């Protein structure tokens, strides 16, 4: 916030000066009569640098500061070279004809040119390099800010003396202030901390805020007042030095005491934050351990920050925290794995493109296993701990889940017997391959009598009970290898392999009589149940679909004949 405010103030002051030059209002170009005015090129350079900073969404990131720094730095380097070369490149009066000044009208002073060049270099330094080379960046910053700071302090004490120095001769007081503000804005980037902790929370920034007034601002103001009093003869030089030293010590000690109390408060807040994070991490670990698959979080270098029990069991380790993910990746898979991480890091893959991949992984004992691996880049808010997360499901778990899904697709959930899909698959298989030794196959189509009346009289819950008990009863009557299917509604189908016509008829009668004798009650009331059965035998001479039609015709005849009976389709009789 302070960086942006300082930059806006610099921009505003430079625009005011430019307006004073272009609209011929000299009072806007200097602070007071007798002091140098800010040059047109100086005001323009300050405006360009300020705009370069403000044009970015985040301080000093993106191309804007670099473009502004390159433009202003090149221009001021050319202006500075005119002094030692004693040449006029024609750039001093390029935008505005300035006739003021005894020497080099319109040209910034050497001090201003050097300061501009240092500012431009600092703005062109990449953010990552600025953070990694803080000492060098800070040293350049101090060298740069010392030039306008020296000029401004001299203006406060002896303005005429500054004008006698050729290096500073045309440097205005408000030019020095504008330079100091821009250096301050750039300097605050040293306190930028990635992640959730902002520069307002960093220890360096807090100390700077606390000690800025007692260590820097107060001594400057005090020294200025004491110097004026000494000039007026109101106090002696010795008293000036003594008061200045005492004032600085008292101010510095007060600032340190205040800083210590603020740091104690900050540490207390930090302890609370650490406790909260540890609690959150423990809760997250509990949730992750409920996931059957493996979940692992790791940083850019592959160091595992957190893993659930599922991942630890997959790789055969009691605890994998702190280990590198690479030790669980076979050599043949490393290139593919790291290429995937690189794509995620550079955002070459959108979330829609992040599909799971089948990979080989390594257990701690060196054995490889196949697993389905889904890797994602974590949101920025949690990247303090981990950069990537991976969900890992072993091939055994996948096979188990596929088996469960296959069973759910093949079985009827109400009666717990095979469903019509399984029946159709069996029919198709028999027609394509036949039985092992060409044995005949018996088909029974069974329908519960008056089932609608059961639902209407006793309710659908009673109907569900009837369906379940009838299905389980018939299943228990069948031989091993024979199957019952729920064909639809209250209709069932039975396939019996290696059976003759008389055996099929006997099986159907046994089913009919057993169903009729079932003692099913609902709400203390007996629910009467009977069934009608149509039977047909497949010998391989015709399609099973035709045999099914015959069994359906026989079932219809049983229904028409009074229900609760078995009708066998006569052998050799074709459908009409």
Protein Blocks (a to p, Z undefined) as FASTA:
>chain_A
ZZmmmmmmmmmmmmmmmmmmmnopaklmpmbghiacddfklmmmmmmmmmmmmmpmbghi
ajklmmmmmmmmmmmmmmmmmmmnopaehlmmmmoccfehjbhghiacfklmmmmmmmmm
mmmpcfklmmmmmmlmmmmmmmmmmmmmmmmmmmmmmmmlmmmpmklmmmcfklmmmmmm
mmmmmmmmmmpcghjbdfklpmklmmmmmmmmmmmmmmmmmmmmmmmmmmnopacfklmm
mmmmmmmmmmmmmmmmmmmmmmmmmmmmmmmmmmmmmmmmmmmmmmmmmpmbdcddddfk
opafbdcfklmmmnopablghiafklmpcfklmmmmmmmmmmmmnopacfklmccddddd
ddfkopacddddddddddfklmmmpmbdcddddfklmmmmmmmmmmmmmpcfklopacfk
lmmmmmmmmmmnopfkopacdddddddehklmmmmmnojklmmmmmmmmmmmmmmmpceh
iacddfbhjbccdddehiafklmmmmmmmmmmmmmmpccdeehiacdddddddddddehl
acfklmmmmmmmmmmmmmmnngaiaddddehiacZZ
